[in-house]
Amino acid sequence: MFAKSISYFFLGLALLVSLALVILRPTPEFNYDFDQFFPQQDPDLDFYQEFKRTFENDNDYLLFAINNGEEDWLDSSFLAKSFQLQQSIELLDGVDSVISILSLKKPVIGVFGIRETQVLNWSSEANLKRTSADLSIYRSGLISEDGEAFLLWIKNEQNISKEKGDQVYESIQAEFRKSGIVPLAVAGKIQAQGDFVKLMQSEFGLFLGLSFLLILLVLTLIYRNWTAVLIPVIVLAVGVAWAFAWIVLSGRSLDVMSIMQPTIFLIVGMSALVHFFTHLSNELRTSEKELAIRSVFKILAIPVGLTILTTGLGFISLYFTTIPALKSFGLTTGIGIFVVFFAVIGITPGLLFLLPVKFPRANQSKARPFLLGILTWIFHQKKKIAFGFLGLSALCILLGTQVKINGFLLDSLPKDHPIQADLNYFDAQFGGSNPLEISIQAQSSEVNLLSFEALQEIHKVEEKLNELFAQREFISPVTLAKILNQAQNQGDVDAYVFPSPAQYQRMSRWINRASKEYEGRMISSDLKTARISGRLPDLGSLEMQKRREALEQFVGEEVDKNLIAFRWTGTAYLIDKGHESVTWQMARGLFVAFLLVGLIAGFLFKSWRISLILLIPNLFPLFMMLGLMYMLGVEFKLSTAILFSVAFGIAVDDSIHFMTRLKFELGQGKNLLYAIKRTFLETGFAIALTTLVLVSGFGLLIFSQFEVTYFTGLLISASLIFALLADLVLLPVLLLPMKKVWEAKNPGNLEE
């Protein structure tokens, strides 16, 4: 397969494929969709989908905080200009409605029925002074807590696409620029998605460029020959281009996790090339070029291919989680790694035959005395080493049990990003920007959710929510009762409270009629389903879980279960639930990774003992990651838990290289001790070198502004260093007890 003629054929084929891609010009598209972090095949997701059909999405809105600079915003000319801005935004395509204190009206029940009056009237200074004195009940809702700004709540089109959302947001910004009003803070789905995508595009290009610069630097330092540098650069550039072409042509867009893919593809491909080139440098000293190339690729194609397979499967194991974003990232990255490897074995031999290549002599030979000294020490200290690794593992497991599970809606975003500052402002002044949704369901056909008995139960729950979340204002059928109570008291702000039985009796003739205005937003047309909705700060999944449990306990003890039922739902709840399922997601991914690697090892070595021995040292870096997370204060969440299966898939590569070489040495009739020695000396340098390449590559990711990318770089780099120690120190110790078993068999035959 690796003869010169066949290698040239594959080189020509690769050229044709690359030219076809140049003609097709597949262009990556970036996207960030919160729905991709919902746990799939989950009854709560099914419930939310049904809930949305009755009401609406809970996060299709934009919040704009508006003030008048250093001046008071309660100025008639500024209010007129702001209202004109609101009206122009309402006319934009893609905008459903706009709510603010400027357009808010309150009903007043009089002799001739219900009439509506403007909450804030700036038609004259007298009217402005009179109506602005009654705005206290709107604090932290439509007016900031400090009274210095008001809220423009823009509801955009439901289920809006990323492209349409960008257009709507730009149109709204254009109206602001036209009006001369500069918003104090902005928050909302389509704004966050747009900013995420811009940052993703920036970092994608940054890490692609940095990864290539790193490869040039490493290759120059190792090989010090222009063709030994040029060939890997060409191969990896083509491989990465093929990988992303496959992702684009398969119809997938790039998301926040895709930022890591250029580095992953380049570094994994680079590590494979380092193995080939390190062994080729040895062969060229004793063999002719053509024979050396054929020999190296024939011998190493399978073991290097197996390491690529385990690395790819480490990512593909994420496909067996329940989070769409993780499934897509795992599948595209795993297959992309395979595509890069096909480029490595399909293009590299042809380029090596085509171009002159020289390698330095001294690197590996100088390392042999050092490696021999390490191996001698290992043989003399095997008991201490075994107990040392066992003790460290136990300590890290103990520390790992203290790591908390906690995630935030936008925790991937940099802490100093302008969006975070805006979110902090909304948390402090407007009760937050995260949606809260609770479904209310009548428990029998006789129950009317606007009956006084049902409203009492809902009011109890709202009171508990106020206690749990520091007096936030929520919207529910109780809101309608409060509005009508205020209306029958001539709009008195002090009457905006839950009605007494007598007050309810007075409004009963109006309440069903008034509910028609809120159908599909607050309550269903049959009055059997309703919602409590509001906005909260992003407290994190850990704190929200505690408060949800407190509310559920209260409902179980204080609410009439035969009357109505309450159920948490909504975007924030589903994302928090995804974070809370992180232990299961991690265990699921690791189990699949262990199973696949175990099957590969069993097939390769035809021994369950070898499979077990190969897996044991690769548990050590995972335990060390647990300990490191505890010491660094890193919490479990979707973006960190997935790293365990990924790290395992990459770390096991060195063990496969070691065990493959050991099998070869035993097949030559050597006894176990000598075979371990030969394996250690022949593969130790290559393993250390590829680990250096991998750590350098993944280390680049710590410069990312995204939390998920940062921790991927930090934790996987650390795990690879721990894996190197385990493979070069612990693995030989684990192999020594197998001496009698192997020597009782025919040398070279590892079958049980």
SEDREN-196358 format. One record per residue (C-alpha): residue in one letter; z, x, y. Coordinates in steps of 0.1 Angstrom, whole numbers, plus 2048, in hexadecimal, padded with zeros to 3 digits. Layout:
AZXY...
//
This chain:
M800800800F80781D818A7E8831810K7D483D82FS7B882482AI7CF806825S7E4811843Y7C6812859F7BC7F084DF7DD7E1857L7DC7F4878G7BA7E487FL7C87C2875A7E57C688CL7CD7CE8A8L7B97AE8A2V7D97998A1S7E57A98C2L7C37A28D2A7C477E8C7L7E677A8D8V7D978A8F8I7BE76F8F8L7D67538F0R7F0761908P80E74D8FCT82774A919P84C746913E85D728922F88272992BN89970B928Y8BE702928D8C86E1919F8EC6D7916D8E36C08FAQ8DA6DE8E4F9006E68E1F9096C48D3P9146C58AEQ8F96B389AQ8FE69C87CD91E69188DP92A66D890D9356738B3L91267E8BDD90465F8ADF91D64A8C0Y91465B8E1Q8EF6548DBE8F762F8D6F90E6308F4K8F263D90AR8DB6218FFT8F560890DF8FD61B92CE8EE63C938N8F0662935D91166E944N90368E952D8E2684963Y8EF689987L8F26A29A3L9106A69BAF90C6B29DDA92A6B99F3I9216B5A18N9346BEA37N92B6C4A5BG9326E8A5DE94F6F0A75E94C6CCA83D95B6ACA76W94369AA5EL951679A6BD93967BA88S92065EA8ES902674A94F90968AA75L90F66BA60A8EE65BA6CK8DC67BA63S8ED67DA41F8E5659A3AQ8C165FA42L8C167CA2AQ8D0665A0FQ8B564BA14S89A665A12I8A86739F1E8AA6509E3L88464D9E7L87C66C9D3D86B6699B2G884671996V8A26659AAD8B364599DS8CD63F9B7V8E46509D0I9086479D6S91E6539F3I938646A0BL91B640A23S90C624A0FL92B6179FEK9335F3A04K9515DF9FBP9515B99F4V9665A1A08I96D57E9FAG96F564A15V96B53FA19F945540A14G9465589F6I94157D9F2R933592A0EE9305B8A10T93B5CFA2CQ9345F4A32V95160AA27L948623A42N938615A62W92C62DA7CS917615A91S93161AAAEE94E631AB4A966614AB1N95860AA8FL95862EA83K97C633A8ER987612A7DT975617A5CS97C63CA58A9A1634A59D99F623A37L98E63FA22S9AD64DA11I9A663B9F0Y98564E9EDR9956719EES98A6879D0G97066D9C9L9566699E4I96A67D9FDS97869F9F7E99E6A39F2D9A26B5A13G98C69BA25E9746B6A32A9556ABA1FF94568DA0DL93268A9EDL90D6819E8W90B6769C4I8E66769B9K8DE666998N8BD67398BE8A5664972Q8B466194FN8AB67B934I89868F94ES8846AD941K88A6D094DE8696D1960K86E6AF971G8926B9979D8876D898AQ86E6C499FV8896AA9A8Y8A26C59B2E8896D79C8S87F6B69D9I8A46AF9E1Q8A86D29EEA8896CDA04E8996ADA13F8B86C0A1BR8A56DCA2CK8916C2A3FS8B16B1A4BG8C26D2A55I8E16C9A41V8ED6E5A2AP9016D9A0CL9246E9A08A9226E99E2V90A6DC9C7A9106D49A2G8FC6C1987K8E86C4968I8C56CB977Q8D36E4990A8E66F7975Q8C86F795EG8B2705979D8CA721982F8D072995DV8AB72D957K8A6743975L8C275A96AM8B5759946Q892764951S8A1780966E8B778D94AF89C789930G8857A1943L8A27B894BF8AD7BD927L8897C091AG8847DD933L8A57ED92DS8A07EC907F87F7FE90AL88E818920L8AA81D907I8918218EBL87E83B8FFL89E84E906V8AB84E8E2L8898578D3T8858748EBL8A78818E4I8A387E8BEY87F8898B8R87489C8D7N84F8968CFW8388808E3T82786F8C5A84986A8B4V8538578D3L8318458D9I82D8378B6P84E8248B6V8488178D9I8268098CFV8337FA8AFL8517EA8BFA83D7DD8DDV8257CC8C5G8407BF8AEV8547B08CBA8347A08D9W82D7918B7A8507848B3F8507728D5A82D7668CFW8397558AFI8567458C2V8407388DDL82472C8C5S83E71A8B0G8457048CER8687128D6S87471A8F8L88C736901D8B072E90AV8CF741915M8D37528F3S8AF75E8F3I8B877890EM8C578D8F1Q8A678B8DCP8917A78ECT8AE7BF8E6I8B47B38C3F8907B68B9L88B7D88C8I8AB7E78BBV8A97DA898G8857E6896M88F8078A4S8AA80C88AA89180686EL87982087EV896839881H89B83685BF87683C854F87385986DT89386A862H88886B83EL864874848S87089285BN88089F83BE861898826L8498A983FR85B8CA839T8518CB814S8338B4811E8128AE822K81089483DE7FD879829L81387E80AA83387E81FI82985D831R82084B811S8408587FFV85884E81BF84A82B821K8478247FCI86C82F7F5L87B81F814A8677FF818I87D7EC801P8A07F880CV8967F6831G8867D582BL8A67C981BT8BB7D4839I8A27C184FL8A57A3838T8CB7A383AT8CA7A785FG8B278A863L8C577584BG8E577B85FF8D476A87CI8C374F866S8E5746858L8EB73687AY8D171C871F8EB70D85AT903705876T9026E3887I8FA6EE8ABP8D56EC8B4A8D77098CCL8E57208B1K8CD713897S8AF71B8ADF8BC73D8B8G8C4747894L8A373C886T88D74B8A1T8A076C8A2G8A177087CI87C769878G87477F897I88679C886F870798867V85179787EV85C7B888EF8617C886CF83E7BD861A8317CF880V8467EE877I8387F1853G8157E585CI80E7FB87BT82481A878P81382A859G7F1827869L7FC83688AL80E853878F7ED85A865L7D9858885L7EF86D89CP7FF88F898V82588E893K8408A9893F8658A588FP8828BD898R8928CF87AA8B78D3881N8C68B1887Q8CD8A6864S8D38C8855K8EE8D086FA8FF8B0867R9038B8841P9218CF843F9338B685AL92B899842L9368AE824G9578B5835I95C88F83BL954887817T96D8A180AW988893820I98086F814F98387A7EFH9A588A7F6Q9B386D80BK9A584F7F8K9C683D7F4K9CF841819I9AD835823A9AE81680DF9D180C819G9C781583DF9A97FE83DL9BD7E382BG9D97E5845L9C27E4862S9AF7C6853A9D07B384EL9DC7BB872C9BA7AF880I9BB78F86CL9DE788878L9D378E89CG9B4779897T9C975B88EQ9D675C8B1V9B375A8C1K9AF7388D1I9917218CEN9877188F2G965713902F959706924L93A6F292EL92B70F942D93E72C934S91E74092EL919741954P925760967K94775C977D93A766999H91B751998P9177399B6I91871B99EQ93B724993A9477259B7D9387029BDL9486F599DN9697029A8Y9656F09C9F95D6CF9B8D97B6D49A0A9926D99BEQ9846BF9D6F9726A49C2G9846A29A1G96B6B898FS9466B6985N9496B295FP94268F952L95E67C940E95465F92AI969647915S95A62A903I96C608903Q9645F08E7A9715CC8E3Q9805C88C0S9755A48BAS95B58C8C6E9765788D8V97F5968EFN970597912L9765B9922L9795A9944S996593938F9B859B947E9C65A5925A9AA5BE91FL9AB5CB943Q9D05D293FE9CA5E8920I9AE5FB932H9C55FF950K9E060E93AV9C762892EE9BB630951E9DF63595CK9E464D93FL9C465F949N9D166296DE9F167195FL9DE68A949F9C4694963A9D7693983Q9CF672993R9A967298FE995653998F98264397BI968628979S96D60C960P9705E695EV9925EB96FT97F5F998DL96D5D7990A98F5C598FK99D5DC9ABI97E5D69C0L9815B19BDN9A65B29C4Q99E5C59E4A9825AD9ECQ99958E9EBN9B15A0A02Q9975A4A1DG98E5C8A13D9B15D6A18V9B25F9A09D9D65F39FDA9C95D79E7Y9B35EE9D3V9CB5ED9B6F9CD5DC994P9D25B799AS9F05A398FP9EA585978A9EA56D997Q9D15849A9Y9BB58698AQ9BC560988R9AF55D9ABM9925759A4S989567982R96D552990W95C57199FI96258C985N94758396BR92E57E987A93659F998S9335B1976K90D5AA975E9095C5990Y9195DF979E9075D6958G8FA5F5947R91060B95DM9345FF958I9335E393ES91A5D4926S90A5B292CD91E5A2910L93E5B091EK9475BF8FCT9415E4905A94B5F7923R95261B92FI96C62F942S95964A954G96366596DR96168A975L9796A596BP97C6CB970D9706E0953L9926E6943G9856F6923S9826E7900L9A66F28F7E9B76E1914M9A16C2912Q9A86BF8EDK9CE6BE8F5R9C96A390FR9B168E8FAE9CB68F8DEA9E66848F7L9D1667902E9C865D8DEQ9ED65E8D5F9F56478F3V9D962F8E9G9E662E8C6EA096268D1EA046118F1V9E35FF8EFD9DC5DF8DCK9C45EB8C0N9BB5C78B7L9AE5C28DBI9995E18E4A9916038D7F98C6248EBR9776418E0W96F6628F1T94A6698F6G93267A90ET92269C914A9416B091BY9536A18FDL9366AB8E5I9346CE8F3D95A6D28F0K9576C58CCG93D6DF8C5H9556FA8D1E9716EB8BDS95C6EC89DV9577118A2T96D71B884W95870686DQ93771387DM943737879A94E731855R92D71F84DG91873B85BL92C75784AF92C745829V90674382AA903767835F91A773819L90875E7FFL8E576B809V8F079080BG90378D7EAL8E477E7D9I8CE79A7E8A8E77B57DCG8EA7A57BAF8C47A47B6L8C07C87C2F8DC7D87AEK8DE7BF792S9047C2793W91F7AA7A0R9377C77A4I91E7D97BBS9197B87CFL93F7B57D4I9437DA7DDL9277D77F6L9367B9807I95A7C680AP9557E1824N9407C9839L95E7B283CF9717CD84FP95C7CC86FL9607A7870F9867AA86DM9857C5889M9717AD89FL98D79389BG9A67AD8A6L9917B88C3M98C7948CFY9B27908D0M9B77B08E3L99C7A88FCG9A6784901V9857778F4E9877538E7F9757428CBK95872D8D7L9347278CBS9287468DDT94175D8CCA94674E8AAI9217528A0L9247778A5F93777B884S91977186EV901785884A9177A4883F91B7A285EG8F579F859I8F07BF86EA90E7D3861V9057CE83CD8E57E2842D8F780483FS9077FA81FI8E67F0810H8D781281AF8F582480BM8F48107EAT8CE8127E7R8D08387E9L8ED8397D1K8D98257B8F8BD83E7BBE8D485C7B6L8E484C797G8C184478AQ8BA86A78BG8D686F771K8F187B789N916873783L92785B79BL93A8757B0Y91B88B7B5A90586C7BCI91E8617D7K91D8847E6R8F78857E7T8F68627F5F90F86A810L8FD88981BE8DA87A81AT8E185882AG90086083FF8EC86F85CA8D185385CI8EC83885BA8FF848878L8DF84C88BT8D4828887T8F781C890L8F58308B0V8D38208B8L8E07FD8B0V9018028C4S8ED80F8E2G8D57F28E1F8EF7D78DDG9057E98F6L8EB7E1911L8F47BC90EI9167C391EF9047C593FS8FA7A093CQ908786954F90976C938E92976B924V918765903T901783908Y91D799914F9347928F6T9177968DEG9117B98EBL9367C28EBL9417B48CAI9237BC8B5S9227E08C2A9477E48B9S9417D4897L9257ED88FI93B80A897F9567FB87FA93B7F5865L93081A867L954825861A95780D844D936818833L93C83D837V96283D830L96C81E81DL94D818807P95083A7F4V9748327EDL96B8107DFL9508207C9L96783A7B9P9798217A1M957819793K95383C784K95E833761V949813761W92982476BE92E843756A93282C737K90E82073DN8EC83073CP8E884475CG8D1832774N8D7810766L8EE7FB77CE8EB7DB768E90B7CB75C
//
